[in-house]
Amino acid sequence: MNTSLTPEPAATEAANQPAAPAQTARALLKQLQQQFPPFRDCLPLSIGIDKQILAQLPGIDKKLMRAALGIHTGSQRYLRVMEKATVRYDLDGKSGAEVTDEHRKHAKEVLKERLKKEADRKKAEREAAKEAEAAQQRQEKLNLLAAKFSKKG
């Protein structure tokens, strides 16, 4: 029995939680896409866009926002745009700083690495399917031989 005047940990945690239901990073990203043109149009985001988001959406969970930004900036569509981009955009869609050659090169390398991993994965799947088919054919031949020799015996 807790006789102290301090509330139990579960009670204080519940009091500190916002009343709104827990949001996922993908749901937040969808909200950002609806609310801000650079997200919707998949434009290169300005450096420090997280601070702009926090200024416009002060109650947002920082970890959730970072996860949503990671999903967005790691998407194949965004990386393809970054490969050729020259200018970055703020939340209002106004152009700002230039995209550096280093950032374009990074986007290109990430895409290249992903495409290679995908090609390797597909190749491994094809080889596994081929091996499974060969194993099935061997088993069928063994079954036929077993059936053939069991009839004569």
C-alpha positions in Angstrom: 0.0 0.0 0.0 1.4 3.3 -1.1 0.9 5.9 1.7 3.1 8.6 0.4 1.7 11.8 -1.0 3.6 11.4 -4.4 1.5 9.9 -7.2 2.4 6.5 -8.5 4.7 6.5 -11.6 1.9 5.2 -13.9 -0.3 8.1 -12.8 2.3 10.8 -13.5 3.2 9.2 -16.9 -0.5 9.3 -17.9 -0.7 13.0 -16.7 2.3 13.9 -18.9 0.9 12.3 -22.0 -1.1 14.4 -24.5 -4.8 13.7 -24.8 -4.5 13.0 -28.5 -3.9 9.4 -29.6 -0.4 8.3 -30.4 0.6 9.2 -33.9 2.9 7.2 -36.2 5.8 8.7 -38.2 3.9 7.8 -41.4 0.8 9.5 -40.3 2.8 12.6 -39.4 4.5 12.5 -42.8 1.1 12.4 -44.4 0.1 15.4 -42.4 3.3 17.3 -43.4 2.6 16.4 -47.1 -1.0 17.8 -46.8 0.2 20.9 -45.0 3.4 21.9 -46.7 4.1 22.1 -50.5 7.7 21.0 -50.4 6.7 17.7 -48.7 3.7 17.2 -51.1 5.8 18.0 -54.2 8.9 16.2 -52.9 11.1 19.2 -53.2 14.6 19.3 -51.7 14.1 20.5 -48.1 16.1 23.3 -46.7 18.8 22.6 -44.1 17.2 23.0 -40.6 13.7 22.2 -41.8 13.1 20.5 -38.5 13.3 23.9 -36.7 10.8 25.4 -39.1 8.4 22.5 -38.5 8.8 22.9 -34.7 8.1 26.6 -35.0 4.9 26.0 -37.0 3.8 22.8 -35.1 5.0 23.5 -31.5 3.3 20.5 -29.9 4.9 17.9 -32.3 7.0 15.1 -30.8 10.6 15.6 -31.9 11.4 11.9 -32.2 8.3 11.3 -34.3 9.2 14.3 -36.5 12.7 13.0 -37.0 11.4 9.6 -38.0 8.9 11.2 -40.5 11.7 13.3 -41.9 13.9 10.2 -42.2 11.2 8.3 -44.1 10.6 11.3 -46.4 14.3 12.1 -47.1 15.2 8.4 -47.5 12.5 7.7 -50.0 13.5 6.8 -53.5 11.5 9.6 -54.9 13.2 12.2 -52.8 16.7 10.8 -53.5 16.0 10.9 -57.2 14.9 14.6 -56.9 18.1 15.3 -54.9 20.3 13.7 -57.5 19.5 16.5 -59.9 18.4 19.3 -57.6 20.0 22.7 -57.5 17.9 24.6 -54.9 16.4 23.7 -51.5 13.0 24.9 -50.3 11.5 26.0 -47.0 8.1 25.0 -45.6 6.3 27.8 -47.6 7.8 26.5 -50.8 10.2 29.5 -51.2 13.6 28.7 -52.7 16.7 29.1 -50.5 20.1 27.7 -50.4 21.7 25.7 -53.2 22.0 21.9 -53.1 25.7 21.1 -52.9 27.5 18.7 -55.2 28.3 16.7 -52.1 24.6 16.2 -51.3 23.8 15.3 -54.9 26.6 12.8 -54.9 25.4 11.3 -51.6 21.8 10.9 -53.0 23.2 9.2 -56.1 25.4 6.8 -54.0 22.5 5.9 -51.7 20.3 5.1 -54.8 23.0 3.1 -56.4 23.6 1.1 -53.2 19.8 0.4 -52.8 19.4 -0.7 -56.4 22.4 -3.0 -56.1 20.9 -4.5 -52.9 17.6 -5.0 -54.6 19.2 -6.6 -57.6 21.2 -8.9 -55.3 18.0 -9.8 -53.3 16.2 -10.6 -56.6 19.1 -12.7 -57.8 19.2 -14.7 -54.5 15.4 -15.2 -54.8 15.8 -16.6 -58.3 18.6 -18.9 -57.3 16.6 -20.1 -54.3 13.6 -20.8 -56.5 15.8 -22.6 -59.1 17.4 -24.7 -56.3 13.9 -25.5 -54.9 12.7 -26.6 -58.3 15.8 -28.8 -58.8 15.3 -30.4 -55.4 11.6 -31.0 -56.2 12.6 -32.7 -59.5 15.2 -34.9 -57.7 12.6 -35.9 -55.2 10.1 -36.8 -58.0 12.7 -38.9 -59.7 13.5 -40.7 -56.5 9.8 -41.3 -55.9 9.5 -42.7 -59.5 12.5 -45.0 -58.9 11.2 -46.1 -55.5 7.8 -46.9 -57.0 9.4 -48.8 -60.0 11.6 -51.0 -57.9 9.0 -51.6 -55.2 6.5 -53.1 -57.8 9.1 -55.6 -59.1 10.1 -56.8 -55.6 
